Each structure stands twice: as structure tokens, then as C-alpha cells.
Amino acid sequence: MKNRIISELYYLILLFPLWWFLGMEQFLWCLAVGVIFIQFCIYNKAEFRINIITILLAFFLIAYGISFFNIVEKMRYITYFRNLSTYLTAFMLLVITWNVVDKWWQIEKLLNAIIIVMFIASIVGVLAFSFEIFRVQFRSLTGYFMPHSIAKTGYGSVIAVRNIGYYNWFMGLGTYFRVSSFFLYSTMFSSTLAITLPIALFLRNINKGKERYFYTSAIFFMGLALLFTTGRVAIMAIFVGYVLFRFVSLRSFALKFSIVGVFLLLCSLFLLWLEQSGILYQIIDLVLYSRGEGSANTRGKIYVQTFNSFLERPLFGWGTERDVKGLAYPLGSHSYYLGTLYKQGIVGFTLFMSIIFLIWNKLKVKVFVDNNFTRFFKYGQFLMLVFIMNSFTDVLDLDATTMFFLWLILSLLIVGKRIYILDKNFNKDA
């Protein structure tokens, strides 16, 4: 039965391009995982083990439920339940993997499925960026049954009418085709690429022969697709995350301290030179206004007004994002952290940050051992660093696919640590 559940998850992921083509992926993940979860409960007679992270996520769901009563715009109910479904999916994935996964090959099989579909999505994105003939647009099957009132909304229109990108403007590029591939938005495609690239690097690291060539190709196309999304924060998160990842991997405290000291000194001198020469302000302008002045100004206003509005309902938040006159985007958007604080208040935000901290803590290995599990945890730290930095500007629960891939990987990291500890204790006793 366990292997059957793993296979069902595996093929559910591999069929992602089909779900996207039909316009079903945004609600299918929750429904499909829900069916697998019910199947698992029947098999286990509603008995299963849980861990502290599952408990915290359950409390987060309760806080999420309470915040529902603070929603003031009825039109936002759809957004609320859509976002809630991503966390319900995450909860079910945690429970399923914690009770079903007990072998390394099961973990690798599910990771393989994610990288295969991200490889396909990246090829589609690269082709669409490069050649106009691949920039398809069509009405999805779901679009034919979707009520007009929902289809005309910003979110509904993306599901009803499928496309793999749109025209945008970027400094130096001018007007260009910004790819989103099989994801709702380009920012969600770039975020998912940034999160899954460490897993592709990990799988390349542990495989040899033909498999290694496959992962090398996947990494190349995924990296190229990430550049073509022009997702500035996601790209920066990959590079900065990798530097921090290599730094965290160092075991000598003296070496770490020396590197930090030299780095701070060189950065201080370099920044002083940039400031004196006037280049610093040009770089800041380039980063902030590379997509135009409106992008930076709009985000700044959103952050300020989001925080001020949060202070009106600090405990459980506003339940969902809110539209405000004069702003192009709703309050609670463009930052995962500030958005969670705004939508679920201090209670939800505290639980959210506690989950991130505990997952990070799970990835630490005190004794140096080199095997698939320890390498998985190391690259898992890389993933977490990318996720933490990218979440400053991107709200990942906008896209159910992004959340599904993220939480499946996190669930496998968590259960991987349990299997590693059990195997280590078994070998010690033997």
C-alpha cells in the first residue's frame, strides 16, 4: 500500500503539464492529495504518527481559520479558500510522507518527478522566450465551465486563458517576452525554479552515467529559464544562497569568523569607494527601477500601508489580501512574511516562522557522515536559504503548484532525517 501511494504521488506530479493544459492544477493538487490522504487513512484505520512540525502546521491552519472571520471584502473569499487549500495540501503531504516514506528510493523517486516536470517547464519557457511561434495562448477546458464573474478577475483569467508568458519591459532588454511557462505568474515560475535548482544539483551530485547527464541538462535549462523570467529576487536568492550554503558547510568556527571579518572589511571599503564615486546610487537605481519607476514606488507604498493596516488587527490579521483605492496591488501582497503577518496576524506569523526554524534545525547533522541522506540535508539547507530570501518579496501561496512542490520537498527532508536517525541507530546497535 505504501508503494502504491508513492506511485500515485509520482504520476500525479508527472502529469502536471496535462493538469495545466486542462486548467485544473490550481485546485487539483488539494483534491488529488486529499483523495490519497483519505486512502491512506482508510488503510491505516485513521491511525497515524505526527511530528512537532505537523502539529505547528495544524495550529497554523486553526489560526488561518479564525482569520476568516476578519475578512471584510466578500469577493476575497475565493482568494482565501484558494490560499487555504495550499496549506491543507501541505499538511496532508506532511502526514502522508511521515507515515508512508521509509526508504531512500521513495524519496529519490518523488524528487525525480519534480525535476522532470521542471525540466519540461524550463524547455517550454526557453523556447517561448526565444521564438514567437512557441508563445501559445488558448482557452482551457476549465475556462469553458468557469463563471464569467470569476473568469474576468485577474486570477480567474490566468486559469481560463492559458499562456506561457506575456510581454514586459526591462532595462537593457526593452520590451521582451517574460516567461511563466506552466505557472500562474513569472514570479512564481522563478521562485519554483530557484527552490528546485538545489534539488537538481543534489541529484546530479549523487548520480553517475546517463542520469548525471540528464540532471546536467536539467540544471542548464532551469538556470536559463530562471534568467528569462527576469525574477530579480529569485536570481539573487540563488547566488547569495549558494554563497551562504558554502559558508554554512564550513565546520571550523575560526575559519568562519575569519571569513566574516575579512568579508565585512572588504565590503565596507568597497561600499565606501562606491559611495564616494557615486556609482553606489546608480547601482541602487538600476536594481530598484530596472522594471520601471512604478514597480519600486508601488511596492514601497504596499509595504508601508500593509504594515499600518496590520496594526489595526494585529492578533489574527485580516484573513486575506485587501484592495485599497490608489494602489495597483492589494495589501498583504509582494512579501510572504509581511503578507502572513497581515493576513494571519501575530499568531499565524509566529507559527509560520517557528515552522521554518524547526525545518532548518532538522537539517543539521552533528557528526560528519557522507551519504545520500547527509547530502540531501546539505542541499536542503541551500534550498531553505533560497526560500527564506526569496520570500521577502514573493508570496509563494499565490500558486498552488509552487506550494505543492515546496512542501513535498520539505516533507521529504523532514522524513529523511527520521529515516537517517533510525538507520544510524540500527547500524550502531548491530
C-alpha positions, 0 to 999 in steps of 0.5 A: 500500500505504501508503494502504491501511494508513492506511485500515485504521488509520482504520476500525479506530479508527472502529469502536471503539464496535462493538469495545466493544459486542462486548467485544473492544477490550481485546485487539483493538487488539494483534491488529488492529495486529499483523495490519497490522504483519505486512502491512506487513512482508510488503510491505516484505520485513521491511525497515524504518527505526527511530528512537532512540525505537523502539529505547528502546521495544524495550529497554523491552519486553526489560526488561518481559520479564525482569520476568516472571520476578519475578512471584510471584502466578500469577493476575497473569499475565493482568494482565501479558500484558494490560499487555504487549500495550499496549506491543507495540501501541505499538511496532508503531504506532511502526514502522508510522507511521515507515515508512508516514506521509509526508504531512500528510493521513495524519496529519490523517486518523488524528487525525480518527478519534480525535476522532470516536470521542471525540466519540461517547464524550463524547455517550454519557457526557453523556447517561448522566450526565444521564438514567437511561434512557441508563445501559445495562448488558448482557452482551457477546458476549465475556462469553458465551465468557469463563471464569467464573474470569476473568469474576468478577475485577474486570477480567474483569467490566468486559469481560463486563458492559458499562456506561457508568458506575456510581454514586459519591459526591462532595462537593457532588454526593452520590451521582451517576452517574460516567461511563466511557462506552466505557472500562474505568474513569472514570479512564481515560475522563478521562485519554483525554479530557484527552490528546485535548482538545489534539488537538481544539483543534489541529484546530479551530485549523487548520480553517475552515467546517463542520469548525471547527464540528464540532471546536467541538462536539467540544471542548464535549462532551469538556470536559463529559464530562471534568467528569462523570467527576469525574477530579480529576487529569485536570481539573487536568492540563488547566488547569495544562497549558494554563497551562504550554503558554502559558508554554512558547510564550513565546520571550523568556527575560526575559519568562519569568523575569519571569513566574516571579518575579512568579508565585512572589511572588504565590503565596507571599503568597497561600499565606501569607494562606491559611495564616494564615486557615486556609482553606489546610487546608480547601482541602487537605481538600476536594481530598484527601477530596472522594471520601471519607476512604478514597480519600486514606488508601488511596492514601497507604498504596499509595504508601508500601508500593509504594515499600518493596516496590520496594526489595526488587527494585529492578533489574527490579521485580516484573513486575506489580501485587501484592495485599497483605492490608489494602489495597483496591488492589494495589501498583504501582497509582494512579501510572504512574511509581511503578507502572513503577518497581515493576513494571519496576524501575530499568531499565524506569523509566529507559527509560520516562522517557528515552522521554518526554524524547526525545518532548518534545525532538522537539517543539521547533522552533528557528526560528519557522515557522507551519504545520500541522506547527509547530502540531501540535508546539505542541499536542503539547507541551500534550498531553505536559504533560497526560500527564506530570501526569496520570500521577502518579496514573493508570496509563494501561496499565490500558486498552488503548484509552487506550494505543492512542490515546496512542501513535498520537498520539505516533507521529504527532508523532514522524513529523511532525517527520521529515516537517517536517525533510525538507520544510524541507530540500527547500524550502531546497535548491530 
